[in-house]
């Protein structure tokens, strides 16, 4: 059974942080913005969330394949 390398662990942590940062951006933008200025930060936050989940999906598939 192969162990995860340091770079794999760092990438996994970064992916989780992308999701967390995206959630924070969306929550703060909804609370602080109004009107047309609301949509750009929400779109950026949603993109961070989507990209983080996309990257975490690769990690989950890798870990399932190892078992």
mmCIF file as Biopython writes it, N, C-alpha, C and O atoms, coordinates in Angstrom:
data_model
#
loop_
_atom_site.group_PDB
_atom_site.id
_atom_site.type_symbol
_atom_site.label_atom_id
_atom_site.label_alt_id
_atom_site.label_comp_id
_atom_site.label_asym_id
_atom_site.label_entity_id
_atom_site.label_seq_id
_atom_site.pdbx_PDB_ins_code
_atom_site.Cartn_x
_atom_site.Cartn_y
_atom_site.Cartn_z
_atom_site.occupancy
_atom_site.B_iso_or_equiv
_atom_site.auth_seq_id
_atom_site.auth_asym_id
_atom_site.pdbx_PDB_model_num
ATOM 1   N N  . UNK A ? 1  ? 0.842   -1.174 0.000  1.0 0.0 1  A 1 
ATOM 2   C CA . UNK A ? 1  ? 0.000   0.000  0.000  1.0 0.0 1  A 1 
ATOM 3   C C  . UNK A ? 1  ? 0.892   1.243  0.000  1.0 0.0 1  A 1 
ATOM 4   O O  . UNK A ? 1  ? 1.738   1.403  0.879  1.0 0.0 1  A 1 
ATOM 5   N N  . UNK A ? 2  ? 0.701   2.106  -0.973 1.0 0.0 2  A 1 
ATOM 6   C CA . UNK A ? 2  ? 1.507   3.320  -1.070 1.0 0.0 2  A 1 
ATOM 7   C C  . UNK A ? 2  ? 0.963   4.392  -0.132 1.0 0.0 2  A 1 
ATOM 8   O O  . UNK A ? 2  ? -0.246  4.534  0.053  1.0 0.0 2  A 1 
ATOM 9   N N  . UNK A ? 3  ? 1.876   5.125  0.442  1.0 0.0 3  A 1 
ATOM 10  C CA . UNK A ? 3  ? 1.473   6.235  1.302  1.0 0.0 3  A 1 
ATOM 11  C C  . UNK A ? 3  ? 1.390   7.497  0.466  1.0 0.0 3  A 1 
ATOM 12  O O  . UNK A ? 3  ? 2.024   7.603  -0.585 1.0 0.0 3  A 1 
ATOM 13  N N  . UNK A ? 4  ? 0.608   8.447  0.938  1.0 0.0 4  A 1 
ATOM 14  C CA . UNK A ? 4  ? 0.529   9.724  0.251  1.0 0.0 4  A 1 
ATOM 15  C C  . UNK A ? 4  ? 1.835   10.485 0.434  1.0 0.0 4  A 1 
ATOM 16  O O  . UNK A ? 4  ? 2.407   10.504 1.524  1.0 0.0 4  A 1 
ATOM 17  N N  . UNK A ? 5  ? 2.292   11.100 -0.626 1.0 0.0 5  A 1 
ATOM 18  C CA . UNK A ? 5  ? 3.502   11.910 -0.541 1.0 0.0 5  A 1 
ATOM 19  C C  . UNK A ? 5  ? 3.155   13.256 0.078  1.0 0.0 5  A 1 
ATOM 20  O O  . UNK A ? 5  ? 1.984   13.611 0.213  1.0 0.0 5  A 1 
ATOM 21  N N  . UNK A ? 6  ? 4.174   13.984 0.446  1.0 0.0 6  A 1 
ATOM 22  C CA . UNK A ? 6  ? 3.975   15.305 1.049  1.0 0.0 6  A 1 
ATOM 23  C C  . UNK A ? 6  ? 3.234   16.235 0.101  1.0 0.0 6  A 1 
ATOM 24  O O  . UNK A ? 6  ? 2.366   16.992 0.536  1.0 0.0 6  A 1 
ATOM 25  N N  . UNK A ? 7  ? 3.558   16.193 -1.179 1.0 0.0 7  A 1 
ATOM 26  C CA . UNK A ? 7  ? 2.870   17.062 -2.144 1.0 0.0 7  A 1 
ATOM 27  C C  . UNK A ? 7  ? 1.393   16.702 -2.262 1.0 0.0 7  A 1 
ATOM 28  O O  . UNK A ? 7  ? 0.554   17.586 -2.434 1.0 0.0 7  A 1 
ATOM 29  N N  . UNK A ? 8  ? 1.065   15.410 -2.170 1.0 0.0 8  A 1 
ATOM 30  C CA . UNK A ? 8  ? -0.337  15.000 -2.207 1.0 0.0 8  A 1 
ATOM 31  C C  . UNK A ? 8  ? -1.091  15.518 -0.999 1.0 0.0 8  A 1 
ATOM 32  O O  . UNK A ? 8  ? -2.236  15.954 -1.116 1.0 0.0 8  A 1 
ATOM 33  N N  . UNK A ? 9  ? -0.455  15.471 0.160  1.0 0.0 9  A 1 
ATOM 34  C CA . UNK A ? 9  ? -1.094  15.981 1.373  1.0 0.0 9  A 1 
ATOM 35  C C  . UNK A ? 9  ? -1.319  17.488 1.283  1.0 0.0 9  A 1 
ATOM 36  O O  . UNK A ? 9  ? -2.365  17.992 1.691  1.0 0.0 9  A 1 
ATOM 37  N N  . UNK A ? 10 ? -0.333  18.200 0.746  1.0 0.0 10 A 1 
ATOM 38  C CA . UNK A ? 10 ? -0.461  19.651 0.611  1.0 0.0 10 A 1 
ATOM 39  C C  . UNK A ? 10 ? -1.575  20.004 -0.371 1.0 0.0 10 A 1 
ATOM 40  O O  . UNK A ? 10 ? -2.348  20.930 -0.126 1.0 0.0 10 A 1 
ATOM 41  N N  . UNK A ? 11 ? -1.660  19.276 -1.472 1.0 0.0 11 A 1 
ATOM 42  C CA . UNK A ? 11 ? -2.721  19.527 -2.451 1.0 0.0 11 A 1 
ATOM 43  C C  . UNK A ? 11 ? -4.098  19.227 -1.868 1.0 0.0 11 A 1 
ATOM 44  O O  . UNK A ? 11 ? -5.059  19.938 -2.160 1.0 0.0 11 A 1 
ATOM 45  N N  . UNK A ? 12 ? -4.203  18.194 -1.055 1.0 0.0 12 A 1 
ATOM 46  C CA . UNK A ? 12 ? -5.472  17.869 -0.418 1.0 0.0 12 A 1 
ATOM 47  C C  . UNK A ? 12 ? -5.888  18.968 0.555  1.0 0.0 12 A 1 
ATOM 48  O O  . UNK A ? 12 ? -7.051  19.368 0.589  1.0 0.0 12 A 1 
ATOM 49  N N  . UNK A ? 13 ? -4.946  19.444 1.332  1.0 0.0 13 A 1 
ATOM 50  C CA . UNK A ? 13 ? -5.244  20.532 2.269  1.0 0.0 13 A 1 
ATOM 51  C C  . UNK A ? 13 ? -5.639  21.786 1.505  1.0 0.0 13 A 1 
ATOM 52  O O  . UNK A ? 13 ? -6.588  22.470 1.888  1.0 0.0 13 A 1 
ATOM 53  N N  . UNK A ? 14 ? -4.925  22.096 0.431  1.0 0.0 14 A 1 
ATOM 54  C CA . UNK A ? 14 ? -5.264  23.265 -0.377 1.0 0.0 14 A 1 
ATOM 55  C C  . UNK A ? 14 ? -6.665  23.157 -0.962 1.0 0.0 14 A 1 
ATOM 56  O O  . UNK A ? 14 ? -7.385  24.154 -1.026 1.0 0.0 14 A 1 
ATOM 57  N N  . UNK A ? 15 ? -7.057  21.974 -1.385 1.0 0.0 15 A 1 
ATOM 58  C CA . UNK A ? 15 ? -8.398  21.775 -1.932 1.0 0.0 15 A 1 
ATOM 59  C C  . UNK A ? 15 ? -9.460  22.031 -0.878 1.0 0.0 15 A 1 
ATOM 60  O O  . UNK A ? 15 ? -10.482 22.659 -1.155 1.0 0.0 15 A 1 
ATOM 61  N N  . UNK A ? 16 ? -9.219  21.546 0.322  1.0 0.0 16 A 1 
ATOM 62  C CA . UNK A ? 16 ? -10.150 21.816 1.415  1.0 0.0 16 A 1 
ATOM 63  C C  . UNK A ? 16 ? -10.221 23.293 1.756  1.0 0.0 16 A 1 
ATOM 64  O O  . UNK A ? 16 ? -11.288 23.813 2.082  1.0 0.0 16 A 1 
ATOM 65  N N  . UNK A ? 17 ? -9.076  23.968 1.680  1.0 0.0 17 A 1 
ATOM 66  C CA . UNK A ? 17 ? -9.059  25.407 1.951  1.0 0.0 17 A 1 
ATOM 67  C C  . UNK A ? 17 ? -9.770  26.187 0.858  1.0 0.0 17 A 1 
ATOM 68  O O  . UNK A ? 17 ? -10.373 27.224 1.136  1.0 0.0 17 A 1 
ATOM 69  N N  . UNK A ? 18 ? -9.709  25.706 -0.390 1.0 0.0 18 A 1 
ATOM 70  C CA . UNK A ? 18 ? -10.463 26.347 -1.463 1.0 0.0 18 A 1 
ATOM 71  C C  . UNK A ? 18 ? -11.955 26.337 -1.133 1.0 0.0 18 A 1 
ATOM 72  O O  . UNK A ? 18 ? -12.633 27.353 -1.287 1.0 0.0 18 A 1 
ATOM 73  N N  . UNK A ? 19 ? -12.461 25.201 -0.683 1.0 0.0 19 A 1 
ATOM 74  C CA . UNK A ? 19 ? -13.879 25.092 -0.337 1.0 0.0 19 A 1 
ATOM 75  C C  . UNK A ? 19 ? -14.210 26.031 0.825  1.0 0.0 19 A 1 
ATOM 76  O O  . UNK A ? 19 ? -15.208 26.750 0.777  1.0 0.0 19 A 1 
ATOM 77  N N  . UNK A ? 20 ? -13.385 26.025 1.854  1.0 0.0 20 A 1 
ATOM 78  C CA . UNK A ? 20 ? -13.624 26.881 3.011  1.0 0.0 20 A 1 
ATOM 79  C C  . UNK A ? 20 ? -13.589 28.359 2.623  1.0 0.0 20 A 1 
ATOM 80  O O  . UNK A ? 20 ? -14.455 29.130 3.038  1.0 0.0 20 A 1 
ATOM 81  N N  . UNK A ? 21 ? -12.602 28.752 1.837  1.0 0.0 21 A 1 
ATOM 82  C CA . UNK A ? 21 ? -12.496 30.140 1.404  1.0 0.0 21 A 1 
ATOM 83  C C  . UNK A ? 21 ? -13.692 30.537 0.541  1.0 0.0 21 A 1 
ATOM 84  O O  . UNK A ? 21 ? -14.204 31.650 0.665  1.0 0.0 21 A 1 
ATOM 85  N N  . UNK A ? 22 ? -14.135 29.641 -0.325 1.0 0.0 22 A 1 
ATOM 86  C CA . UNK A ? 22 ? -15.313 29.929 -1.149 1.0 0.0 22 A 1 
ATOM 87  C C  . UNK A ? 22 ? -16.555 30.150 -0.318 1.0 0.0 22 A 1 
ATOM 88  O O  . UNK A ? 22 ? -17.345 31.048 -0.606 1.0 0.0 22 A 1 
ATOM 89  N N  . UNK A ? 23 ? -16.738 29.336 0.719  1.0 0.0 23 A 1 
ATOM 90  C CA . UNK A ? 23 ? -17.895 29.506 1.610  1.0 0.0 23 A 1 
ATOM 91  C C  . UNK A ? 23 ? -17.816 30.849 2.318  1.0 0.0 23 A 1 
ATOM 92  O O  . UNK A ? 23 ? -18.823 31.547 2.437  1.0 0.0 23 A 1 
ATOM 93  N N  . UNK A ? 24 ? -16.639 31.213 2.786  1.0 0.0 24 A 1 
ATOM 94  C CA . UNK A ? 24 ? -16.467 32.497 3.474  1.0 0.0 24 A 1 
ATOM 95  C C  . UNK A ? 24 ? -16.755 33.658 2.522  1.0 0.0 24 A 1 
ATOM 96  O O  . UNK A ? 24 ? -17.422 34.617 2.910  1.0 0.0 24 A 1 
ATOM 97  N N  . UNK A ? 25 ? -16.266 33.586 1.288  1.0 0.0 25 A 1 
ATOM 98  C CA . UNK A ? 25 ? -16.512 34.653 0.322  1.0 0.0 25 A 1 
ATOM 99  C C  . UNK A ? 25 ? -17.995 34.802 0.042  1.0 0.0 25 A 1 
ATOM 100 O O  . UNK A ? 25 ? -18.509 35.920 0.005  1.0 0.0 25 A 1 
ATOM 101 N N  . UNK A ? 26 ? -18.689 33.690 -0.156 1.0 0.0 26 A 1 
ATOM 102 C CA . UNK A ? 26 ? -20.126 33.745 -0.451 1.0 0.0 26 A 1 
ATOM 103 C C  . UNK A ? 26 ? -20.896 34.336 0.725  1.0 0.0 26 A 1 
ATOM 104 O O  . UNK A ? 26 ? -21.748 35.204 0.530  1.0 0.0 26 A 1 
ATOM 105 N N  . UNK A ? 27 ? -20.611 33.882 1.933  1.0 0.0 27 A 1 
ATOM 106 C CA . UNK A ? 27 ? -21.332 34.384 3.108  1.0 0.0 27 A 1 
ATOM 107 C C  . UNK A ? 27 ? -21.078 35.866 3.306  1.0 0.0 27 A 1 
ATOM 108 O O  . UNK A ? 27 ? -22.014 36.630 3.539  1.0 0.0 27 A 1 
ATOM 109 N N  . UNK A ? 28 ? -19.829 36.279 3.215  1.0 0.0 28 A 1 
ATOM 110 C CA . UNK A ? 28 ? -19.508 37.699 3.416  1.0 0.0 28 A 1 
ATOM 111 C C  . UNK A ? 28 ? -20.081 38.571 2.307  1.0 0.0 28 A 1 
ATOM 112 O O  . UNK A ? 28 ? -20.517 39.692 2.570  1.0 0.0 28 A 1 
ATOM 113 N N  . UNK A ? 29 ? -20.087 38.086 1.095  1.0 0.0 29 A 1 
ATOM 114 C CA . UNK A ? 29 ? -20.605 38.903 0.004  1.0 0.0 29 A 1 
ATOM 115 C C  . UNK A ? 29 ? -22.120 39.055 0.101  1.0 0.0 29 A 1 
ATOM 116 O O  . UNK A ? 29 ? -22.656 40.112 -0.234 1.0 0.0 29 A 1 
ATOM 117 N N  . UNK A ? 30 ? -22.806 38.028 0.548  1.0 0.0 30 A 1 
ATOM 118 C CA . UNK A ? 30 ? -24.259 38.132 0.713  1.0 0.0 30 A 1 
ATOM 119 C C  . UNK A ? 30 ? -24.593 39.091 1.851  1.0 0.0 30 A 1 
ATOM 120 O O  . UNK A ? 30 ? -25.556 39.853 1.761  1.0 0.0 30 A 1 
ATOM 121 N N  . UNK A ? 31 ? -23.810 39.056 2.908  1.0 0.0 31 A 1 
ATOM 122 C CA . UNK A ? 31 ? -24.080 39.931 4.051  1.0 0.0 31 A 1 
ATOM 123 C C  . UNK A ? 31 ? -23.708 41.382 3.778  1.0 0.0 31 A 1 
ATOM 124 O O  . UNK A ? 31 ? -24.364 42.284 4.299  1.0 0.0 31 A 1 
ATOM 125 N N  . UNK A ? 32 ? -22.673 41.634 2.975  1.0 0.0 32 A 1 
ATOM 126 C CA . UNK A ? 32 ? -22.149 42.987 2.826  1.0 0.0 32 A 1 
ATOM 127 C C  . UNK A ? 32 ? -22.532 43.676 1.521  1.0 0.0 32 A 1 
ATOM 128 O O  . UNK A ? 32 ? -22.447 44.901 1.435  1.0 0.0 32 A 1 
ATOM 129 N N  . UNK A ? 33 ? -22.947 42.935 0.518  1.0 0.0 33 A 1 
ATOM 130 C CA . UNK A ? 33 ? -23.209 43.531 -0.792 1.0 0.0 33 A 1 
ATOM 131 C C  . UNK A ? 33 ? -24.696 43.568 -1.083 1.0 0.0 33 A 1 
ATOM 132 O O  . UNK A ? 33 ? -25.500 42.869 -0.466 1.0 0.0 33 A 1 
ATOM 133 N N  . UNK A ? 34 ? -25.031 44.414 -2.053 1.0 0.0 34 A 1 
ATOM 134 C CA . UNK A ? 34 ? -26.410 44.492 -2.506 1.0 0.0 34 A 1 
ATOM 135 C C  . UNK A ? 34 ? -26.396 44.841 -3.987 1.0 0.0 34 A 1 
ATOM 136 O O  . UNK A ? 34 ? -25.444 45.442 -4.483 1.0 0.0 34 A 1 
ATOM 137 N N  . UNK A ? 35 ? -27.458 44.459 -4.687 1.0 0.0 35 A 1 
ATOM 138 C CA . UNK A ? 35 ? -27.601 44.819 -6.086 1.0 0.0 35 A 1 
ATOM 139 C C  . UNK A ? 35 ? -26.651 44.063 -6.996 1.0 0.0 35 A 1 
ATOM 140 O O  . UNK A ? 35 ? -26.341 42.892 -6.778 1.0 0.0 35 A 1 
ATOM 141 N N  . UNK A ? 36 ? -26.198 44.772 -8.026 1.0 0.0 36 A 1 
ATOM 142 C CA . UNK A ? 36 ? -25.347 44.150 -9.045 1.0 0.0 36 A 1 
ATOM 143 C C  . UNK A ? 36 ? -23.991 43.763 -8.486 1.0 0.0 36 A 1 
ATOM 144 O O  . UNK A ? 36 ? -23.354 42.838 -8.992 1.0 0.0 36 A 1 
ATOM 145 N N  . UNK A ? 37 ? -23.546 44.447 -7.463 1.0 0.0 37 A 1 
ATOM 146 C CA . UNK A ? 37 ? -22.241 44.152 -6.878 1.0 0.0 37 A 1 
ATOM 147 C C  . UNK A ? 37 ? -22.255 42.841 -6.096 1.0 0.0 37 A 1 
ATOM 148 O O  . UNK A ? 37 ? -21.202 42.356 -5.683 1.0 0.0 37 A 1 
ATOM 149 N N  . UNK A ? 38 ? -23.408 42.280 -5.897 1.0 0.0 38 A 1 
ATOM 150 C CA . UNK A ? 38 ? -23.526 41.012 -5.181 1.0 0.0 38 A 1 
ATOM 151 C C  . UNK A ? 38 ? -23.055 39.833 -6.030 1.0 0.0 38 A 1 
ATOM 152 O O  . UNK A ? 38 ? -22.457 38.895 -5.504 1.0 0.0 38 A 1 
ATOM 153 N N  . UNK A ? 39 ? -23.317 39.871 -7.325 1.0 0.0 39 A 1 
ATOM 154 C CA . UNK A ? 39 ? -23.149 38.683 -8.146 1.0 0.0 39 A 1 
ATOM 155 C C  . UNK A ? 39 ? -21.704 38.319 -8.426 1.0 0.0 39 A 1 
ATOM 156 O O  . UNK A ? 39 ? -21.383 37.134 -8.512 1.0 0.0 39 A 1 
ATOM 157 N N  . UNK A ? 40 ? -20.831 39.286 -8.569 1.0 0.0 40 A 1 
ATOM 158 C CA . UNK A ? 40 ? -19.434 38.949 -8.862 1.0 0.0 40 A 1 
ATOM 159 C C  . UNK A ? 40 ? -18.760 38.223 -7.699 1.0 0.0 40 A 1 
ATOM 160 O O  . UNK A ? 40 ? -18.137 37.187 -7.927 1.0 0.0 40 A 1 
ATOM 161 N N  . UNK A ? 41 ? -18.856 38.724 -6.452 1.0 0.0 41 A 1 
ATOM 162 C CA . UNK A ? 41 ? -18.233 37.961 -5.352 1.0 0.0 41 A 1 
ATOM 163 C C  . UNK A ? 41 ? -18.891 36.599 -5.123 1.0 0.0 41 A 1 
ATOM 164 O O  . UNK A ? 41 ? -18.213 35.644 -4.746 1.0 0.0 41 A 1 
ATOM 165 N N  . UNK A ? 42 ? -20.184 36.502 -5.342 1.0 0.0 42 A 1 
ATOM 166 C CA . UNK A ? 42 ? -20.855 35.209 -5.186 1.0 0.0 42 A 1 
ATOM 167 C C  . UNK A ? 42 ? -20.354 34.240 -6.257 1.0 0.0 42 A 1 
ATOM 168 O O  . UNK A ? 42 ? -20.148 33.059 -5.981 1.0 0.0 42 A 1 
ATOM 169 N N  . UNK A ? 43 ? -20.160 34.739 -7.470 1.0 0.0 43 A 1 
ATOM 170 C CA . UNK A ? 43 ? -19.645 33.894 -8.541 1.0 0.0 43 A 1 
ATOM 171 C C  . UNK A ? 43 ? -18.217 33.438 -8.241 1.0 0.0 43 A 1 
ATOM 172 O O  . UNK A ? 43 ? -17.872 32.280 -8.478 1.0 0.0 43 A 1 
ATOM 173 N N  . UNK A ? 44 ? -17.397 34.334 -7.727 1.0 0.0 44 A 1 
ATOM 174 C CA . UNK A ? 44 ? -16.027 33.970 -7.366 1.0 0.0 44 A 1 
ATOM 175 C C  . UNK A ? 44 ? -16.035 32.933 -6.241 1.0 0.0 44 A 1 
ATOM 176 O O  . UNK A ? 44 ? -15.304 31.945 -6.306 1.0 0.0 44 A 1 
ATOM 177 N N  . UNK A ? 45 ? -16.852 33.152 -5.218 1.0 0.0 45 A 1 
ATOM 178 C CA . UNK A ? 45 ? -16.935 32.195 -4.111 1.0 0.0 45 A 1 
ATOM 179 C C  . UNK A ? 45 ? -17.433 30.831 -4.563 1.0 0.0 45 A 1 
ATOM 180 O O  . UNK A ? 45 ? -16.915 29.798 -4.142 1.0 0.0 45 A 1 
ATOM 181 N N  . UNK A ? 46 ? -18.447 30.840 -5.429 1.0 0.0 46 A 1 
ATOM 182 C CA . UNK A ? 46 ? -18.975 29.572 -5.942 1.0 0.0 46 A 1 
ATOM 183 C C  . UNK A ? 46 ? -17.920 28.859 -6.797 1.0 0.0 46 A 1 
ATOM 184 O O  . UNK A ? 46 ? -17.844 27.631 -6.792 1.0 0.0 46 A 1 
ATOM 185 N N  . UNK A ? 47 ? -17.116 29.623 -7.525 1.0 0.0 47 A 1 
ATOM 186 C CA . UNK A ? 47 ? -16.048 29.017 -8.323 1.0 0.0 47 A 1 
ATOM 187 C C  . UNK A ? 47 ? -14.997 28.364 -7.425 1.0 0.0 47 A 1 
ATOM 188 O O  . UNK A ? 47 ? -14.512 27.273 -7.725 1.0 0.0 47 A 1 
ATOM 189 N N  . UNK A ? 48 ? -14.650 29.030 -6.330 1.0 0.0 48 A 1 
ATOM 190 C CA . UNK A ? 48 ? -13.705 28.437 -5.381 1.0 0.0 48 A 1 
ATOM 191 C C  . UNK A ? 48 ? -14.272 27.141 -4.811 1.0 0.0 48 A 1 
ATOM 192 O O  . UNK A ? 48 ? -13.559 26.143 -4.709 1.0 0.0 48 A 1 
ATOM 193 N N  . UNK A ? 49 ? -15.543 27.152 -4.444 1.0 0.0 49 A 1 
ATOM 194 C CA . UNK A ? 49 ? -16.172 25.951 -3.890 1.0 0.0 49 A 1 
ATOM 195 C C  . UNK A ? 49 ? -16.163 24.823 -4.919 1.0 0.0 49 A 1 
ATOM 196 O O  . UNK A ? 49 ? -15.807 23.687 -4.606 1.0 0.0 49 A 1 
ATOM 197 N N  . UNK A ? 50 ? -16.557 25.147 -6.144 1.0 0.0 50 A 1 
ATOM 198 C CA . UNK A ? 50 ? -16.601 24.133 -7.192 1.0 0.0 50 A 1 
ATOM 199 C C  . UNK A ? 50 ? -15.235 23.553 -7.508 1.0 0.0 50 A 1 
ATOM 200 O O  . UNK A ? 50 ? -15.090 22.341 -7.668 1.0 0.0 50 A 1 
ATOM 201 N N  . UNK A ? 51 ? -14.231 24.423 -7.599 1.0 0.0 51 A 1 
ATOM 202 C CA . UNK A ? 51 ? -12.892 23.949 -7.908 1.0 0.0 51 A 1 
ATOM 203 C C  . UNK A ? 51 ? -12.339 23.088 -6.776 1.0 0.0 51 A 1 
ATOM 204 O O  . UNK A ? 51 ? -11.678 22.081 -7.032 1.0 0.0 51 A 1 
ATOM 205 N N  . UNK A ? 52 ? -12.602 23.473 -5.532 1.0 0.0 52 A 1 
ATOM 206 C CA . UNK A ? 52 ? -12.143 22.687 -4.388 1.0 0.0 52 A 1 
ATOM 207 C C  . UNK A ? 52 ? -12.784 21.310 -4.350 1.0 0.0 52 A 1 
ATOM 208 O O  . UNK A ? 52 ? -12.111 20.312 -4.093 1.0 0.0 52 A 1 
ATOM 209 N N  . UNK A ? 53 ? -14.083 21.257 -4.604 1.0 0.0 53 A 1 
ATOM 210 C CA . UNK A ? 53 ? -14.787 19.972 -4.621 1.0 0.0 53 A 1 
ATOM 211 C C  . UNK A ? 53 ? -14.285 19.108 -5.783 1.0 0.0 53 A 1 
ATOM 212 O O  . UNK A ? 53 ? -14.127 17.896 -5.639 1.0 0.0 53 A 1 
ATOM 213 N N  . UNK A ? 54 ? -14.039 19.737 -6.927 1.0 0.0 54 A 1 
ATOM 214 C CA . UNK A ? 54 ? -13.509 19.018 -8.088 1.0 0.0 54 A 1 
ATOM 215 C C  . UNK A ? 54 ? -12.168 18.369 -7.758 1.0 0.0 54 A 1 
ATOM 216 O O  . UNK A ? 54 ? -11.942 17.208 -8.098 1.0 0.0 54 A 1 
ATOM 217 N N  . UNK A ? 55 ? -11.287 19.102 -7.105 1.0 0.0 55 A 1 
ATOM 218 C CA . UNK A ? 55 ? -9.975  18.555 -6.742 1.0 0.0 55 A 1 
ATOM 219 C C  . UNK A ? 55 ? -10.088 17.492 -5.663 1.0 0.0 55 A 1 
ATOM 220 O O  . UNK A ? 55 ? -9.363  16.498 -5.703 1.0 0.0 55 A 1 
ATOM 221 N N  . UNK A ? 56 ? -10.984 17.681 -4.698 1.0 0.0 56 A 1 
ATOM 222 C CA . UNK A ? 56 ? -11.166 16.670 -3.655 1.0 0.0 56 A 1 
ATOM 223 C C  . UNK A ? 56 ? -11.732 15.376 -4.226 1.0 0.0 56 A 1 
ATOM 224 O O  . UNK A ? 56 ? -11.489 14.299 -3.682 1.0 0.0 56 A 1 
ATOM 225 N N  . UNK A ? 57 ? -12.483 15.476 -5.314 1.0 0.0 57 A 1 
ATOM 226 C CA . UNK A ? 57 ? -13.004 14.281 -5.966 1.0 0.0 57 A 1 
ATOM 227 C C  . UNK A ? 57 ? -11.899 13.365 -6.456 1.0 0.0 57 A 1 
ATOM 228 O O  . UNK A ? 57 ? -12.017 12.142 -6.372 1.0 0.0 57 A 1 
ATOM 229 N N  . UNK A ? 58 ? -10.814 13.956 -6.973 1.0 0.0 58 A 1 
ATOM 230 C CA . UNK A ? 58 ? -9.682  13.147 -7.410 1.0 0.0 58 A 1 
ATOM 231 C C  . UNK A ? 58 ? -9.031  12.431 -6.229 1.0 0.0 58 A 1 
ATOM 232 O O  . UNK A ? 58 ? -8.616  11.279 -6.349 1.0 0.0 58 A 1 
ATOM 233 N N  . UNK A ? 59 ? -8.944  13.106 -5.106 1.0 0.0 59 A 1 
ATOM 234 C CA . UNK A ? 59 ? -8.353  12.501 -3.908 1.0 0.0 59 A 1 
ATOM 235 C C  . UNK A ? 59 ? -9.208  11.325 -3.437 1.0 0.0 59 A 1 
ATOM 236 O O  . UNK A ? 59 ? -8.681  10.266 -3.097 1.0 0.0 59 A 1 
ATOM 237 N N  . UNK A ? 60 ? -10.523 11.515 -3.419 1.0 0.0 60 A 1 
ATOM 238 C CA . UNK A ? 60 ? -11.412 10.435 -2.979 1.0 0.0 60 A 1 
ATOM 239 C C  . UNK A ? 60 ? -11.328 9.229  -3.915 1.0 0.0 60 A 1 
ATOM 240 O O  . UNK A ? 60 ? -11.302 8.086  -3.458 1.0 0.0 60 A 1 
ATOM 241 N N  . UNK A ? 61 ? -11.285 9.485  -5.221 1.0 0.0 61 A 1 
ATOM 242 C CA . UNK A ? 61 ? -11.160 8.360  -6.164 1.0 0.0 61 A 1 
ATOM 243 C C  . UNK A ? 61 ? -9.837  7.631  -5.978 1.0 0.0 61 A 1 
ATOM 244 O O  . UNK A ? 61 ? -9.785  6.405  -6.071 1.0 0.0 61 A 1 
ATOM 245 N N  . UNK A ? 62 ? -8.779  8.371  -5.719 1.0 0.0 62 A 1 
ATOM 246 C CA . UNK A ? 62 ? -7.464  7.753  -5.494 1.0 0.0 62 A 1 
ATOM 247 C C  . UNK A ? 62 ? -7.488  6.894  -4.236 1.0 0.0 62 A 1 
ATOM 248 O O  . UNK A ? 62 ? -6.985  5.771  -4.232 1.0 0.0 62 A 1 
ATOM 249 N N  . UNK A ? 63 ? -8.073  7.428  -3.173 1.0 0.0 63 A 1 
ATOM 250 C CA . UNK A ? 63 ? -8.106  6.674  -1.919 1.0 0.0 63 A 1 
ATOM 251 C C  . UNK A ? 63 ? -8.999  5.442  -2.025 1.0 0.0 63 A 1 
ATOM 252 O O  . UNK A ? 63 ? -8.688  4.406  -1.437 1.0 0.0 63 A 1 
ATOM 253 N N  . UNK A ? 64 ? -10.100 5.537  -2.762 1.0 0.0 64 A 1 
ATOM 254 C CA . UNK A ? 64 ? -10.958 4.366  -2.951 1.0 0.0 64 A 1 
ATOM 255 C C  . UNK A ? 64 ? -10.269 3.298  -3.788 1.0 0.0 64 A 1 
ATOM 256 O O  . UNK A ? 64 ? -10.454 2.104  -3.556 1.0 0.0 64 A 1 
ATOM 257 N N  . UNK A ? 65 ? -9.483  3.726  -4.753 1.0 0.0 65 A 1 
ATOM 258 C CA . UNK A ? 65 ? -8.767  2.780  -5.609 1.0 0.0 65 A 1 
ATOM 259 C C  . UNK A ? 65 ? -7.666  2.023  -4.893 1.0 0.0 65 A 1 
ATOM 260 O O  . UNK A ? 65 ? -7.286  0.927  -5.306 1.0 0.0 65 A 1 
ATOM 261 N N  . UNK A ? 66 ? -7.159  2.599  -3.834 1.0 0.0 66 A 1 
ATOM 262 C CA . UNK A ? 66 ? -6.070  1.954  -3.070 1.0 0.0 66 A 1 
ATOM 263 C C  . UNK A ? 66 ? -6.576  0.822  -2.203 1.0 0.0 66 A 1 
ATOM 264 O O  . UNK A ? 66 ? -5.808  -0.072 -1.849 1.0 0.0 66 A 1 
ATOM 265 N N  . UNK A ? 67 ? -7.829  0.838  -1.858 1.0 0.0 67 A 1 
ATOM 266 C CA . UNK A ? 67 ? -8.340  -0.179 -0.927 1.0 0.0 67 A 1 
ATOM 267 C C  . UNK A ? 67 ? -8.564  -1.504 -1.580 1.0 0.0 67 A 1 
ATOM 268 O O  . UNK A ? 67 ? -8.990  -2.453 -0.922 1.0 0.0 67 A 1 
#
